[in-house]
């Protein structure tokens, strides 16, 4: 029985896990890009559920885990959900609930100050509407075409 459960767990892994994220880079300050992202999310009629301050956490715990590498000068993940898009993708496949809330990440690295990367996971299939939503928000935030 345990073997069947293990096999089912492996088969249930999301396909998107092996897919490279959708990313854009912009030349601006980290603060300007995160403000533009917040504005684009709210402007799309969505509510930001949570902002994860990943960069701050990694820097704060760097010495505790025995590292001397500063990964980011800023890194945040914004999570939110869309009732309309979520209903659409979950009516197509109820297990798409595993992907909600959706996230958009923003980061700047010490070796490239002023170059900000912003992006999201790449979705396909029944999750394609989420991909469209996230890409639209990122393009709005970065004024990308």
Backbone torsions as a table, in degrees:
resi	resn	phi	psi	omega
1	UNK	NA	-40.5	179.5
2	UNK	-61.7	-38.3	179.2
3	UNK	-63.4	-40.2	179.0
4	UNK	-65.5	-43.5	179.0
5	UNK	-62.8	-40.2	178.6
6	UNK	-64.5	-45.8	178.8
7	UNK	-60.8	-43.5	179.7
8	UNK	-64.1	-37.1	177.9
9	UNK	-64.2	-42.3	179.0
10	UNK	-65.7	-43.3	-179.7
11	UNK	-67.7	-24.1	-177.9
12	UNK	-83.8	-4.7	179.5
13	UNK	-61.1	139.5	-178.4
14	UNK	-67.6	139.0	179.1
15	UNK	-64.6	-32.7	-176.7
16	UNK	-62.6	-15.1	-176.7
17	UNK	-62.4	-28.3	-179.2
18	UNK	-96.0	3.9	-176.6
19	UNK	-95.6	135.0	177.6
20	UNK	-64.8	145.5	179.7
21	UNK	-71.0	161.3	173.4
22	UNK	-85.8	120.9	-178.4
23	UNK	-131.2	153.2	174.4
24	UNK	-133.7	150.7	173.3
25	UNK	-121.3	143.3	177.4
26	UNK	-134.9	149.6	175.7
27	UNK	-95.7	105.3	-178.0
28	UNK	-170.9	-177.2	175.8
29	UNK	-85.6	153.5	177.6
30	UNK	-57.9	-43.1	-179.1
31	UNK	-61.9	-42.7	179.0
32	UNK	-64.1	-41.2	-177.9
33	UNK	-69.6	-42.3	179.0
34	UNK	-66.4	-36.1	176.2
35	UNK	-64.3	-43.8	178.8
36	UNK	-63.3	-37.7	178.4
37	UNK	-66.1	-47.8	177.5
38	UNK	-56.1	-44.1	179.9
39	UNK	-64.1	-39.4	180.0
40	UNK	-68.1	-39.4	179.0
41	UNK	-64.8	-50.7	-179.8
42	UNK	-65.0	-38.7	178.5
43	UNK	-63.4	-23.7	176.9
44	UNK	-84.2	4.6	178.7
45	UNK	81.9	20.6	-177.6
46	UNK	-108.2	159.9	179.3
47	UNK	-111.8	129.3	176.9
48	UNK	-73.7	116.1	179.8
49	UNK	-74.1	-41.7	-172.8
50	UNK	-159.1	145.9	170.2
51	UNK	-116.8	116.4	178.9
52	UNK	-92.3	120.5	-178.2
53	UNK	-91.6	68.6	-174.4
54	UNK	-61.7	-43.5	-179.0
55	UNK	-60.7	-44.3	178.9
56	UNK	-62.5	-44.0	-179.8
57	UNK	-63.2	-44.5	-178.9
58	UNK	-66.5	-36.9	178.4
59	UNK	-69.9	-42.0	-179.6
60	UNK	-63.0	-34.3	-175.8
61	UNK	-100.0	3.6	-175.5
62	UNK	-53.4	-54.5	-178.3
63	UNK	-67.0	-34.2	-178.8
64	UNK	-61.9	-29.8	-179.7
65	UNK	-100.5	9.5	174.9
66	UNK	79.3	27.1	180.0
67	UNK	-110.7	150.3	172.8
68	UNK	-118.3	17.2	-177.6
69	UNK	-98.8	122.2	171.3
70	UNK	-90.9	112.1	-176.1
71	UNK	-78.1	-42.1	-172.5
72	UNK	-133.2	150.5	165.3
73	UNK	-92.6	-17.6	173.8
74	UNK	-163.7	136.9	176.4
75	UNK	-156.8	122.0	179.6
76	UNK	-139.0	152.2	175.5
77	UNK	-124.9	125.7	179.5
78	UNK	-101.8	125.2	178.9
79	UNK	-115.2	145.4	-177.4
80	UNK	-165.8	171.2	179.6
81	UNK	-138.4	155.2	174.4
82	UNK	-118.1	119.6	-179.8
83	UNK	-60.0	-41.5	-177.6
84	UNK	-65.7	-52.6	-177.7
85	UNK	-68.8	-39.0	179.4
86	UNK	-62.3	-43.6	177.9
87	UNK	-61.2	-43.5	-179.3
88	UNK	-59.4	-48.4	-175.9
89	UNK	-75.2	-28.7	179.7
90	UNK	-81.6	-26.5	171.5
91	UNK	-69.5	-30.9	176.8
92	UNK	-72.8	-38.0	179.7
93	UNK	-155.8	108.0	-174.8
94	UNK	-57.0	-27.7	-178.7
95	UNK	-74.8	-5.8	175.0
96	UNK	-65.9	-8.0	175.0
97	UNK	-57.1	-27.6	-178.9
98	UNK	-61.6	-19.8	-175.7
99	UNK	-92.6	-8.6	-175.9
100	UNK	-93.7	134.2	5.3
101	UNK	-79.0	165.7	180.0
102	UNK	-92.9	153.3	-176.6
103	UNK	-131.2	147.1	171.8
104	UNK	-125.1	128.6	-179.0
105	UNK	-105.7	152.3	178.1
106	UNK	-138.2	133.4	175.6
107	UNK	-151.4	157.6	174.6
108	UNK	-132.7	138.8	-179.1
109	UNK	-107.2	154.7	-179.4
110	UNK	-61.2	-29.7	-177.9
111	UNK	-84.2	-4.4	179.2
112	UNK	-140.8	62.5	-179.8
113	UNK	-62.6	136.9	-179.4
114	UNK	87.7	-8.6	174.3
115	UNK	-104.8	111.2	-173.7
116	UNK	-106.8	130.7	175.1
117	UNK	-101.9	133.5	179.1
118	UNK	-134.9	136.8	-178.2
119	UNK	-173.6	-169.1	-177.3
120	UNK	-157.6	167.1	174.7
121	UNK	-61.4	149.9	177.0
122	UNK	-94.2	123.7	179.1
123	UNK	-114.0	153.5	176.2
124	UNK	-145.0	-174.8	179.4
125	UNK	60.8	-133.3	-177.5
126	UNK	-67.3	-13.7	178.6
127	UNK	-93.3	2.6	-178.6
128	UNK	-54.2	-38.2	177.6
129	UNK	-60.2	-32.0	177.0
130	UNK	-67.9	-43.2	177.4
131	UNK	-56.4	-44.2	179.4
132	UNK	-63.2	-42.4	178.7
133	UNK	-60.8	-51.1	-177.1
134	UNK	-64.4	-44.0	178.6
135	UNK	-62.4	-39.1	178.3
136	UNK	-62.7	-41.6	179.0
137	UNK	-66.4	-44.3	179.7
138	UNK	-63.2	-43.6	178.9
139	UNK	-63.2	-38.8	176.3
140	UNK	-62.7	-43.2	-178.0
141	UNK	-68.4	-30.4	-176.3
142	UNK	-104.9	-1.2	-176.0
143	UNK	57.9	31.6	178.0
144	UNK	-84.3	150.0	178.5
145	UNK	-96.3	NA	NA
